Amino acid sequence: MMLIHFMTLFPEMFTGPFSYSIIKRARERGLATLEMINFRDYARDRHSTVDDTPYGGGPGMVLKPEPIFEAVEDLQKRTGSKPYIILTTPQGETFSQETASELSKKPHLLFICGHYEGFDERIRVLADRELSIGDYVLTGGELPAMVMAEAIIRLLPGVLGDPEAADNDSFCDRILEYPQYTKPPVFRGMSVPEILLSGDHGKISVWRRKQALLRTARSRPDLLANLELTPEEQEFLKNKGIDVIG
Ligand SMILES: C[S@@+](CC[C@H](N)C(=O)[O-])C[C@H]1O[C@@H](n2cnc3c(N)ncnc32)[C@H](O)[C@@H]1O
């Protein structure tokens, strides 16, 4: 069972994305417990102030350290556990499938969601890890936290009906997934590749690996850079006009 806390000024934002389908079932079955904490509740003044103007001038507001520190300390006291703390920030290391897999082994995660111009620099000392979901800037850390938590929760044991499903996904082998088809066998003149209807699982598996490599070479050649390819796989890609250094 994994416990995940989200520290945010907008807890209601989390309701929709975590109330459907696989994540909903994971919560109902107790595989993941998700809780939102509004750190405004830890503001000390009459106006529940959580942000202030930046020292040295400049646009926007900066999140103050006191409410976030107090919320983290209170969480540790309440749960008796020290969560692995993730600060959502576009300045962090880019989140990946590998990071998701690593984090899925932690018993307790806490995502701190920023807003406005960002955090007071001193908040950084709370974090075990600073993570970004890509090189673009969003208005808050809520969507990034939801994206990361989603990717992590589906990897928890028992969450996906078929435990092999996640192993075949894109990035799991550090390459993109092979093409998938379902019924009907012919749709608007487009046929399902013959091999997938053959029932020959050995050949299907070779075909899928080659298609996955081809797709990766065409869409994400950067992923092939650190991959060890067999001479046959290199030859296959070469015949498709793709030169790979093995
Ligand atoms: C408007 S952004 C602040 C950006 C900050 N001024 C900077 O340049 O780094 C507000 C908050 O949204 C979140 N955020 C925005 N983009 C993100 C991204 N790509 N990945 C993770 N968090 C992000 C962070 O929590 C950030 O503190």
The ligand as a MOL file (V3000), in Angstrom:
LIG
                    3D

  0  0  0     0  0            999 V3000
M  V30 BEGIN CTAB
M  V30 COUNTS 27 29 0 0 0
M  V30 BEGIN ATOM
M  V30 1 C 4.5080 29.6870 -12.7630 0
M  V30 2 S 5.4020 28.3410 -12.0700 0 CHG=1
M  V30 3 C 6.8460 29.1520 -11.4450 0
M  V30 4 C 7.9740 29.1030 -12.3730 0
M  V30 5 C 9.2160 29.7720 -11.8030 0
M  V30 6 N 9.0760 31.1970 -11.8100 0
M  V30 7 C 10.4220 29.3670 -12.6320 0
M  V30 8 O 10.7630 30.1010 -13.5700 0
M  V30 9 O 11.0020 28.3130 -12.3730 0 CHG=-1
M  V30 10 C 4.5140 27.9640 -10.6220 0
M  V30 11 C 4.6690 26.5470 -10.1040 0
M  V30 12 O 4.1450 25.6340 -11.0380 0
M  V30 13 C 4.8300 24.4030 -10.9580 0
M  V30 14 N 5.3290 24.0670 -12.3030 0
M  V30 15 C 5.2490 24.8290 -13.4100 0
M  V30 16 N 5.7660 24.2100 -14.4790 0
M  V30 17 C 6.1870 22.9910 -14.0620 0
M  V30 18 C 6.8090 21.8930 -14.7010 0
M  V30 19 N 7.1300 21.9100 -15.9870 0
M  V30 20 N 7.0910 20.8060 -13.9540 0
M  V30 21 C 6.8050 20.7780 -12.6240 0
M  V30 22 N 6.2160 21.8000 -11.9680 0
M  V30 23 C 5.9040 22.8980 -12.6660 0
M  V30 24 C 5.9180 24.5660 -9.8960 0
M  V30 25 O 5.4480 24.0510 -8.6850 0
M  V30 26 C 6.0860 26.0800 -9.8460 0
M  V30 27 O 6.5480 26.5090 -8.5920 0
M  V30 END ATOM
M  V30 BEGIN BOND
M  V30 1 1 1 2
M  V30 2 1 2 3
M  V30 3 1 2 10
M  V30 4 1 3 4
M  V30 5 1 4 5
M  V30 6 1 5 6
M  V30 7 1 5 7
M  V30 8 2 7 8
M  V30 9 1 7 9
M  V30 10 1 10 11
M  V30 11 1 11 12
M  V30 12 1 11 26
M  V30 13 1 12 13
M  V30 14 1 13 14
M  V30 15 1 13 24
M  V30 16 1 14 15
M  V30 17 1 14 23
M  V30 18 2 15 16
M  V30 19 1 16 17
M  V30 20 1 17 18
M  V30 21 2 17 23
M  V30 22 1 18 19
M  V30 23 2 18 20
M  V30 24 1 20 21
M  V30 25 2 21 22
M  V30 26 1 22 23
M  V30 27 1 24 25
M  V30 28 1 24 26
M  V30 29 1 26 27
M  V30 END BOND
M  V30 END CTAB
M  END
